[in-house]
Amino acid sequence: MLEQVKHLVLEGGGIKCTWQAGFISVLNEESCIRPDFISSVSASSAIACAMTTGRLEWAIECFKACIANNKKNIYLSNLFGDRPVFPHAAIYRETLIRIFDQPAIEALYSGPEIHVLLTRTSSSLPGYPGILAGLAMCALKGQAESEFYRELDARVGFSKEFVSVKKCRTPAELADLVLASSCTPPVTPLYSLDGRIALDGGLVENVPVSGLPEEPGPTLVLLARKRNQMNARPGFVYAGPSEYVNVASWDYTDPTKIDYLYGLGRRDGYTFLGNIVGKLIN
């Protein structure tokens, strides 16, 4: 049944996406899932690339090594100095460059289509006004499923843009794309991609199903947080953490939290496979 999965959708969620890596690692032990198309956003785009290049476990170990010596998520003592107050962007980029060398970039060319969602600001809200509007939208993300949020999103003028990872020719270009899709000032700097401001794609769609091709196909959606229910769609199977994960998306201080998320993903992956077998037997 896993081999029939044609499309994969990965929710964004910062380090919570480590759950997806653990889940996918178990599926691959049973039967490699080889979707034709992957729709991703922010940190889940790194998971998608690591999965496609066969570097999931390596990616987790690289990230743990990169945060091992980071003691804080905010360094107020750097406010009036040259060093960043938030260490996340530098650690994020270092991790991506370590994981995705040039052979990995070339492997992406021969793999499935992986599209990464960006949020673009309106031309009527250039520069910092657009950033401030983005931060306000971040604060309202809990209302993401409400009509109020979607109406506000349209009025502010944010738009979606999906970018293929196959446009990236170097590790640095791939890092630029993933970081742009994760752009959340002030935790990260403001990023520009192709000459235009880019913000966290999760501002407009944290579960990027709208990026899928028009042709139907069996679709697996991997979430990054526990939900009591999702709107069921024909041909879609949803899976997410079995526990409410009390881990901040931008917590870069504790490798044991990465182990916990990865381990939970593996346990949930085994449960998922068991349920599939049970349905086949019955």
C-alpha positions as CSV (number, residue, x, y, z in Angstrom):
1,M,0.0,0.0,0.0
2,L,2.9,2.4,0.8
3,E,4.2,2.0,-2.7
4,Q,0.9,3.3,-4.1
5,V,1.5,6.7,-2.4
6,K,1.8,9.2,-5.3
7,H,1.8,12.5,-3.3
8,L,3.3,13.4,0.0
9,V,2.4,16.6,2.0
10,L,4.5,17.7,4.9
11,E,3.3,20.2,7.5
12,G,5.8,22.8,8.7
13,G,6.7,23.2,12.3
14,G,10.3,23.9,13.0
15,I,12.0,21.2,15.0
16,K,8.6,19.4,15.4
17,C,9.2,18.2,11.9
18,T,11.8,15.8,13.4
19,W,8.7,13.6,14.1
20,Q,8.2,13.3,10.4
21,A,11.8,12.0,9.9
22,G,11.2,9.3,12.5
23,F,7.9,8.3,11.0
24,I,9.3,8.1,7.4
25,S,12.3,6.1,8.6
26,V,10.0,3.4,9.8
27,L,8.0,3.4,6.6
28,N,11.2,3.0,4.6
29,E,12.2,0.0,6.6
30,E,9.0,-1.7,5.6
31,S,8.7,-0.5,2.0
32,C,10.2,2.7,0.6
33,I,7.7,5.3,-0.2
34,R,8.6,6.9,-3.5
35,P,6.1,9.7,-4.2
36,D,6.1,11.5,-7.5
37,F,5.5,14.8,-5.8
38,I,6.2,16.3,-2.4
39,S,4.6,19.6,-1.1
40,S,6.5,21.0,1.9
41,V,7.0,24.2,3.8
42,S,9.7,25.7,6.1
43,A,11.5,22.9,8.1
44,S,9.6,20.1,6.4
45,S,11.2,21.0,3.1
46,A,14.6,19.9,4.7
47,I,12.9,16.7,5.7
48,A,11.7,16.2,2.2
49,C,15.1,16.7,0.7
50,A,16.8,14.5,3.3
51,M,14.3,11.7,2.6
52,T,14.8,11.9,-1.1
53,T,18.6,11.8,-0.9
54,G,18.6,9.0,1.7
55,R,20.0,11.2,4.4
56,L,17.3,11.3,7.1
57,E,19.3,9.8,9.9
58,W,22.4,11.8,8.9
59,A,20.3,15.0,8.9
60,I,19.1,14.4,12.5
61,E,22.6,13.7,13.7
62,C,23.9,16.8,12.0
63,F,21.3,19.0,13.5
64,K,21.9,17.6,17.0
65,A,25.7,18.2,16.6
66,C,25.0,21.8,15.4
67,I,22.9,22.7,18.5
68,A,24.9,20.7,21.0
69,N,26.9,23.7,22.2
70,N,24.2,26.3,21.9
71,K,23.0,27.2,25.4
72,K,20.3,29.8,24.7
73,N,17.6,30.7,22.2
74,I,18.2,34.4,22.7
75,Y,21.4,36.3,23.6
76,L,20.4,39.6,25.0
77,S,24.0,40.5,25.7
78,N,24.5,40.8,21.9
79,L,21.9,43.5,21.5
80,F,24.6,46.2,21.1
81,G,27.3,44.1,19.5
82,D,28.0,42.5,16.1
83,R,26.9,39.0,17.0
84,P,23.2,38.0,16.5
85,V,20.7,38.0,19.3
86,F,19.1,34.9,17.9
87,P,21.4,32.1,16.9
88,H,18.9,30.1,14.8
89,A,19.6,31.3,11.3
90,A,23.4,30.6,11.5
91,I,22.8,27.2,13.0
92,Y,20.1,26.4,10.5
93,R,22.3,27.3,7.5
94,E,25.3,25.4,8.9
95,T,23.2,22.3,9.3
96,L,21.8,22.5,5.8
97,I,25.2,23.0,4.2
98,R,26.5,20.0,6.1
99,I,23.7,17.7,5.1
100,F,23.3,18.7,1.5
101,D,26.6,18.7,-0.3
102,Q,26.9,18.9,-4.1
103,P,26.3,15.1,-4.6
104,A,23.0,15.5,-2.6
105,I,22.0,18.5,-4.8
106,E,22.6,16.3,-7.9
107,A,20.6,13.5,-6.4
108,L,17.6,15.9,-6.0
109,Y,17.6,16.5,-9.7
110,S,16.8,12.8,-10.4
111,G,14.3,12.5,-7.5
112,P,10.6,13.5,-7.2
113,E,9.4,17.0,-7.6
114,I,9.7,18.8,-4.2
115,H,8.0,22.1,-4.0
116,V,8.6,24.5,-1.1
117,L,6.0,27.1,-0.1
118,L,7.0,30.7,0.4
119,T,4.8,33.6,1.6
120,R,5.2,36.7,-0.6
121,T,4.2,40.1,0.7
122,S,2.0,42.5,-1.3
123,S,3.6,45.2,-3.3
124,S,1.5,47.6,-1.2
125,L,3.3,46.4,1.9
126,P,7.0,46.4,0.9
127,G,9.8,46.1,3.4
128,Y,9.2,46.4,7.1
129,P,5.5,47.1,6.9
130,G,5.2,43.6,5.2
131,I,7.3,42.1,8.0
132,L,5.1,43.7,10.7
133,A,2.0,42.4,9.0
134,G,3.7,38.9,8.8
135,L,4.4,39.0,12.5
136,A,0.8,39.9,13.2
137,M,-0.3,37.0,11.1
138,C,2.1,34.7,13.1
139,A,0.3,35.8,16.3
140,L,-3.0,34.8,14.7
141,K,-2.0,31.4,13.3
142,G,-4.1,29.7,15.9
143,Q,-7.1,31.0,13.9
144,A,-5.7,29.4,10.7
145,E,-8.8,27.4,10.0
146,S,-11.3,30.2,10.5
147,E,-12.9,32.4,7.8
148,F,-11.7,35.4,9.8
149,Y,-8.0,34.5,9.3
150,R,-8.4,33.7,5.6
151,E,-10.3,37.0,5.0
152,L,-7.6,38.9,6.8
153,D,-4.9,37.1,4.9
154,A,-6.5,38.2,1.6
155,R,-6.9,41.8,2.7
156,V,-3.3,42.1,3.9
157,G,-2.2,40.9,0.5
158,F,0.0,37.9,1.2
159,S,0.3,35.3,-1.6
160,K,1.6,31.8,-2.0
161,E,4.5,30.8,-4.1
162,F,5.8,27.3,-4.6
163,V,9.4,26.9,-5.7
164,S,10.9,23.6,-6.9
165,V,14.1,22.5,-5.2
166,K,15.3,21.5,-8.7
167,K,15.9,25.2,-9.3
168,C,18.8,25.0,-6.7
169,R,22.2,24.4,-8.3
170,T,24.3,24.5,-5.2
171,P,24.1,23.7,-1.5
172,A,24.0,27.4,-0.8
173,E,21.0,28.0,-3.1
174,L,19.1,25.1,-1.4
175,A,19.9,26.6,2.0
176,D,18.6,30.0,0.8
177,L,15.3,28.4,-0.3
178,V,14.7,26.5,2.9
179,L,15.6,29.5,5.0
180,A,13.4,31.8,3.0
181,S,10.5,29.4,3.5
182,S,11.2,29.5,7.3
183,C,11.7,33.3,7.5
184,T,10.2,34.4,10.8
185,P,11.7,37.8,12.0
186,P,13.1,38.6,14.5
187,V,14.2,34.9,15.1
188,T,15.6,34.9,11.6
189,P,16.8,37.8,9.4
190,L,14.6,39.1,6.6
191,Y,15.3,37.0,3.5
192,S,14.9,37.9,-0.1
193,L,14.6,35.3,-2.8
194,D,14.8,36.2,-6.5
195,G,14.9,39.9,-5.5
196,R,11.6,39.7,-3.5
197,I,10.9,39.5,0.2
198,A,10.0,36.0,1.4
199,L,8.4,35.0,4.7
200,D,7.6,31.7,6.4
201,G,5.3,29.8,4.0
202,G,3.3,28.6,7.0
203,L,1.8,32.0,7.3
204,V,-0.5,31.3,4.4
205,E,-0.7,27.5,4.6
206,N,1.0,25.3,7.2
207,V,-0.3,22.0,5.6
208,P,0.5,22.9,2.0
209,V,-2.1,20.7,0.2
210,S,-2.8,23.5,-2.3
211,G,0.6,22.8,-3.9
212,L,-0.3,19.4,-5.1
213,P,-0.7,18.7,-8.9
214,E,-4.2,18.8,-10.3
215,E,-4.2,15.1,-11.2
216,P,-5.5,12.9,-8.4
217,G,-3.5,10.3,-6.6
218,P,-3.2,8.5,-3.3
219,T,-1.8,11.2,-0.9
220,L,-0.1,10.8,2.5
221,V,-0.2,13.9,4.7
222,L,2.3,14.0,7.6
223,L,1.5,16.5,10.3
224,A,3.9,18.0,12.8
225,R,1.5,18.4,15.7
226,K,-1.4,16.3,17.2
227,R,-4.8,17.3,15.9
228,N,-8.1,15.8,17.1
229,Q,-9.5,15.9,13.6
230,M,-8.7,16.9,10.1
231,N,-11.1,17.5,7.2
232,A,-11.3,14.2,5.4
233,R,-10.7,14.2,1.7
234,P,-11.0,11.2,-0.7
235,G,-7.7,9.7,-1.4
236,F,-5.9,11.4,1.5
237,V,-4.5,9.6,4.5
238,Y,-3.4,11.8,7.5
239,A,-0.9,10.8,10.2
240,G,0.4,12.9,13.0
241,P,2.0,12.7,16.5
242,S,0.1,10.6,18.9
243,E,1.0,13.0,21.7
244,Y,0.7,16.7,22.2
245,V,4.3,17.8,21.7
246,N,5.3,20.4,24.3
247,V,8.3,21.6,22.3
248,A,8.9,25.0,20.9
249,S,9.4,25.1,17.1
250,W,12.5,27.3,17.5
251,D,14.1,25.6,20.5
252,Y,17.7,25.1,19.4
253,T,19.1,24.3,22.9
254,D,18.4,20.6,23.7
255,P,19.4,17.7,21.4
256,T,17.4,15.3,23.7
257,K,14.2,17.0,22.4
258,I,15.2,16.0,18.9
259,D,15.7,12.4,20.1
260,Y,12.3,12.5,21.7
261,L,10.6,13.7,18.6
262,Y,12.4,11.3,16.3
263,G,11.6,8.4,18.7
264,L,7.9,9.4,18.9
265,G,7.8,9.5,15.1
266,R,9.2,6.0,14.9
267,R,6.8,4.6,17.5
268,D,3.9,6.2,15.6
269,G,5.2,4.9,12.3
270,Y,5.1,1.3,13.7
271,T,1.5,1.9,14.9
272,F,0.6,3.2,11.5
273,L,2.0,0.1,9.8
274,G,0.2,-2.1,12.3
275,N,-3.1,-0.5,11.5
276,I,-2.5,-1.0,7.8
277,V,-1.8,-4.7,8.3
278,G,-4.8,-5.0,10.5
279,K,-7.1,-3.6,7.8
280,L,-5.6,-5.9,5.2
281,I,-6.2,-9.0,7.5
282,N,-9.8,-7.9,8.3
